[in-house]
Amino acid sequence: MMAEFLVVSVSNKENKAKIELLDAVLLADKDVKIVETERKNTFKIVTKLNENDFLHLVFSSLPRYTIRIVPIHKTCNLNKNEVLASALSLLEDLNSTKKIKVMLKSKKSLRGFLDPIKKELLKAVRTKGYELDVISPEVILYFETVDNKIIISLLRSTLPLSLYSLRDKACKFVKHITEERGT
């Protein structure tokens, strides 16, 4: 099974970000692929590595040109019902999790369209019995618009999501994954 990741690079450093990410994973997956998107400084990586192994390799390399790496768990059209159904299906896999943060990243031009979807989503998450917690969530329900689609991810709260924290938090994240493996 192939895993897919959305990658956002530092402005005008997309090629350098691609090179450093390929350097980090090519020995473990020689078939890794980069898929271009319509958005500047944004691309996808498709790999046969599982999510933990990929993130461990990338964060161990301490990337300089990457702002965000997000595993893609679902992709759907810009349709309220499809987004809600996809997001809620991801939440069904959670067992003991109670605190969730909902994050939505999109182009400003789509905000008017997506705000009502976010309100419905927050209502649906509460209805499912989860507590919305922006300070100390256990998981993050993450949405980002790319190529007129929405990618949806269910992320552990320890995953660093921005340039400002990526290099600082990468070591902590790698340690967290290593402890999970028991190695």
C-alpha positions as CSV (number, residue, x, y, z in Angstrom):
1,M,0.0,0.0,0.0
2,M,1.3,3.5,-0.9
3,A,1.3,6.4,1.5
4,E,0.9,9.9,0.3
5,F,2.1,13.2,1.9
6,L,1.5,16.8,1.2
7,V,4.7,18.9,1.4
8,V,4.9,22.7,1.6
9,S,8.3,24.2,1.1
10,V,9.9,27.5,1.9
11,S,9.0,30.1,-0.7
12,N,11.1,29.7,-3.9
13,K,12.9,26.7,-2.4
14,E,10.7,24.0,-3.7
15,N,13.5,22.2,-5.7
16,K,15.8,22.2,-2.6
17,A,13.0,20.8,-0.5
18,K,12.4,18.0,-3.0
19,I,16.1,17.2,-3.1
20,E,16.5,17.0,0.7
21,L,13.4,14.9,1.1
22,L,14.5,12.5,-1.6
23,D,17.9,12.3,0.0
24,A,16.2,11.3,3.2
25,V,14.1,8.5,1.8
26,L,15.6,7.2,-1.4
27,L,17.7,4.5,0.3
28,A,14.6,3.1,1.9
29,D,12.3,3.5,-1.1
30,K,13.8,3.8,-4.5
31,D,10.3,4.1,-6.1
32,V,9.3,7.3,-4.2
33,K,7.5,9.7,-6.5
34,I,7.0,13.5,-6.4
35,V,3.6,14.7,-7.7
36,E,3.3,18.3,-8.6
37,T,0.3,20.4,-7.6
38,E,-1.2,23.6,-8.9
39,R,-0.1,25.5,-5.8
40,K,3.3,27.1,-5.7
41,N,5.8,25.6,-3.2
42,T,3.5,22.6,-2.7
43,F,3.8,19.0,-3.9
44,K,2.9,15.5,-2.9
45,I,5.2,12.6,-2.2
46,V,4.0,9.0,-2.8
47,T,6.0,6.3,-1.1
48,K,5.7,2.6,-0.2
49,L,7.0,3.4,3.3
50,N,4.5,3.5,6.1
51,E,3.7,6.9,7.7
52,N,5.9,6.4,10.8
53,D,8.9,5.2,8.8
54,F,8.7,8.0,6.3
55,L,8.3,10.7,8.9
56,H,11.1,9.2,11.0
57,L,13.5,9.3,8.0
58,V,12.5,12.8,7.0
59,F,12.6,14.4,10.5
60,S,15.8,12.6,11.3
61,S,17.4,14.4,8.4
62,L,16.3,17.8,9.9
63,P,15.0,19.4,6.6
64,R,15.8,23.1,6.1
65,Y,13.5,23.9,3.2
66,T,10.2,22.3,4.4
67,I,7.5,24.2,6.2
68,R,4.9,21.4,6.5
69,I,4.7,17.6,5.8
70,V,1.2,16.2,6.3
71,P,0.2,12.6,5.7
72,I,-2.9,12.4,3.5
73,H,-5.5,10.0,4.9
74,K,-8.4,11.1,2.7
75,T,-9.0,13.3,-0.4
76,C,-12.4,14.6,-1.4
77,N,-14.1,17.2,-3.5
78,L,-15.1,20.6,-2.2
79,N,-18.5,19.3,-1.2
80,K,-19.9,19.7,2.4
81,N,-21.4,16.3,2.7
82,E,-18.4,14.5,1.3
83,V,-16.0,16.4,3.6
84,L,-18.1,15.7,6.7
85,A,-18.5,12.0,5.8
86,S,-14.8,11.6,5.1
87,A,-13.8,13.4,8.3
88,L,-16.2,11.5,10.5
89,S,-15.1,8.2,9.0
90,L,-11.5,9.0,10.2
91,L,-12.8,9.7,13.7
92,E,-14.3,6.2,13.9
93,D,-10.9,4.7,14.2
94,L,-10.1,6.6,17.4
95,N,-10.6,4.5,20.6
96,S,-9.7,6.4,23.7
97,T,-9.1,9.9,22.2
98,K,-11.3,12.6,23.6
99,K,-9.6,16.0,22.8
100,I,-9.5,17.1,19.2
101,K,-8.3,20.2,17.5
102,V,-9.7,21.1,14.0
103,M,-7.4,22.9,11.7
104,L,-8.3,24.2,8.2
105,K,-5.7,25.7,5.8
106,S,-7.0,27.1,2.5
107,K,-6.6,29.9,0.0
108,K,-8.3,33.1,1.1
109,S,-10.6,32.9,-1.9
110,L,-12.1,29.7,-0.6
111,R,-12.7,30.9,3.0
112,G,-16.3,32.0,2.4
113,F,-17.1,28.6,1.0
114,L,-15.3,26.6,3.7
115,D,-16.4,28.5,6.8
116,P,-19.9,27.0,6.8
117,I,-18.3,23.5,6.3
118,K,-16.0,24.1,9.3
119,K,-19.0,25.1,11.5
120,E,-20.8,22.0,10.5
121,L,-17.7,19.9,11.1
122,L,-17.2,21.4,14.6
123,K,-20.8,20.6,15.4
124,A,-20.5,17.1,14.1
125,V,-17.3,16.5,16.1
126,R,-19.0,17.7,19.3
127,T,-22.0,15.5,18.6
128,K,-19.7,12.5,18.3
129,G,-18.7,13.1,21.9
130,Y,-15.3,14.7,21.4
131,E,-14.1,17.8,23.2
132,L,-12.7,20.6,21.0
133,D,-9.3,21.6,22.5
134,V,-6.9,24.0,20.7
135,I,-4.4,24.1,23.6
136,S,-3.6,20.4,24.4
137,P,-5.4,18.2,21.9
138,E,-4.6,14.5,21.6
139,V,-5.1,14.5,17.8
140,I,-5.6,17.1,15.1
141,L,-8.2,16.8,12.5
142,Y,-6.4,18.6,9.7
143,F,-7.9,20.0,6.4
144,E,-6.0,21.7,3.6
145,T,-7.2,22.7,0.1
146,V,-5.0,21.7,-2.8
147,D,-6.0,21.5,-6.5
148,N,-9.7,22.2,-5.8
149,K,-9.8,19.3,-3.4
150,I,-9.6,18.9,0.3
151,I,-7.1,16.6,1.9
152,I,-8.0,15.4,5.3
153,S,-5.6,14.0,7.9
154,L,-5.8,12.7,11.4
155,L,-2.6,13.8,13.0
156,R,-0.9,13.1,16.3
157,S,-0.5,16.3,18.3
158,T,3.3,15.8,18.4
159,L,3.6,16.2,14.6
160,P,5.4,19.6,13.9
161,L,3.4,21.5,11.3
162,S,5.3,24.7,10.6
163,L,8.8,26.0,9.7
164,Y,9.1,27.8,13.0
165,S,8.7,24.5,14.9
166,L,9.8,21.9,12.4
167,R,13.5,21.8,13.1
168,D,13.0,22.3,16.8
169,K,10.3,19.7,17.2
170,A,11.7,17.2,14.7
171,C,14.1,15.6,17.3
172,K,11.2,15.3,19.8
173,F,9.0,13.7,17.1
174,V,11.7,11.2,16.1
175,K,12.2,10.3,19.7
176,H,8.4,9.8,20.1
177,I,8.3,7.4,17.1
178,T,11.4,5.5,18.3
179,E,9.8,5.0,21.8
180,E,6.6,3.8,20.1
181,R,8.6,1.1,18.3
182,G,10.4,0.1,21.4
183,T,13.8,0.5,19.7
